[in-house]
Amino acid sequence: VLGRTILDEIHSVRLARAKELLRGGTPPDVVAARCGYSSADVFRHVFRDRTGMTVRRWTLENRV
């Protein structure tokens, strides 16, 4: 109906929360754990695939 898979929606929700935490200064390793990723490496991989940029670059451009 929405044109997205359940997995796409899960990643979307997790990444939205991850971006909030990153903006607030939470370290990526902590963000990964709080958002349900099995490891920081998995989080970084998904983040890059979905946003087109690294966690570090995104954080530098979007930190409050």
C-alpha positions as CSV (number, residue, x, y, z in Angstrom):
1,V,0.0,0.0,0.0
2,L,2.8,2.5,0.9
3,G,5.3,1.2,-1.6
4,R,7.8,0.3,1.2
5,T,8.7,-3.0,2.8
6,I,8.4,-3.6,6.6
7,L,12.2,-3.6,6.7
8,D,12.3,-0.2,5.0
9,E,9.9,1.2,7.5
10,I,11.9,-0.2,10.4
11,H,15.1,1.4,9.1
12,S,13.3,4.6,8.5
13,V,12.1,4.8,12.1
14,R,15.5,3.7,13.5
15,L,17.3,6.3,11.4
16,A,15.0,9.1,12.4
17,R,15.7,8.4,16.0
18,A,19.4,8.0,15.3
19,K,19.5,11.4,13.7
20,E,17.9,13.0,16.7
21,L,20.4,11.4,19.0
22,L,23.4,12.3,16.8
23,R,22.2,15.9,16.6
24,G,22.2,16.0,20.4
25,G,25.8,14.8,20.6
26,T,25.3,11.2,21.4
27,P,28.3,9.1,20.2
28,P,27.6,6.8,17.2
29,D,28.3,3.6,19.2
30,V,25.7,4.6,21.8
31,V,23.2,5.6,19.1
32,A,23.6,2.2,17.4
33,A,22.8,0.4,20.7
34,R,19.8,2.7,21.5
35,C,18.3,2.3,18.1
36,G,18.5,-1.5,18.0
37,Y,21.4,-2.2,15.7
38,S,23.4,-5.3,16.5
39,S,26.7,-3.3,16.2
40,A,28.1,0.1,15.4
41,D,29.4,-1.3,12.1
42,V,25.9,-2.4,11.1
43,F,24.5,1.0,12.0
44,R,27.2,2.8,10.0
45,H,26.6,0.6,7.0
46,V,22.8,1.1,7.1
47,F,23.2,4.8,7.7
48,R,25.5,5.2,4.7
49,D,23.3,3.1,2.4
50,R,20.1,5.0,3.4
51,T,21.5,8.6,3.7
52,G,24.3,8.6,1.1
53,M,26.8,9.9,3.7
54,T,28.9,8.7,6.6
55,V,27.7,9.1,10.2
56,R,30.6,11.5,10.8
57,R,29.9,13.7,7.8
58,W,26.2,13.8,8.6
59,T,26.9,14.7,12.2
60,L,29.3,17.5,11.3
61,E,26.7,19.0,8.9
62,N,23.7,18.6,11.2
63,R,24.9,18.9,14.8
64,V,23.0,21.5,16.9
